[in-house]
Amino acid sequence: MAINQRQGNCYQLAGRYVAAEQTSVLLHVTLFSPVQGQRMGHALVEVTPDIIWEPVTEKFFLKEVLFAAHEVEEDARYTSHQVNCLILTSRHWGPWEKEAL
């Protein structure tokens, strides 16, 4: 999938990754987007405690570098099991933080 098709689909792309890779953690975050020039909601994957996979670019980053560069604030984190349950109960890929499920 081309990057222009991936834009706007971070929650689904990150959710699919975590649903398949049971050792990873789904992060729903707020960060500064230099492209949009403002803070926005986004989904990332914590592959290890130090490595983050960014679903739109499909690139891996050191967590501390990415979080510092984009002023990342973690809103929620979900295990693979939690992601699968939330997808089934909510019938969407997130974000789920503001929903009463």
Protein Blocks (a to p, Z undefined) as FASTA:
>chain_A
ZZklmgoplmmmmmmmmmmmmmbccdddddddfklopacddddddfbfkbccdfklopac
dfklmmmmnopacfbdcdfklmmmmmmmnopabjfklpcZZ
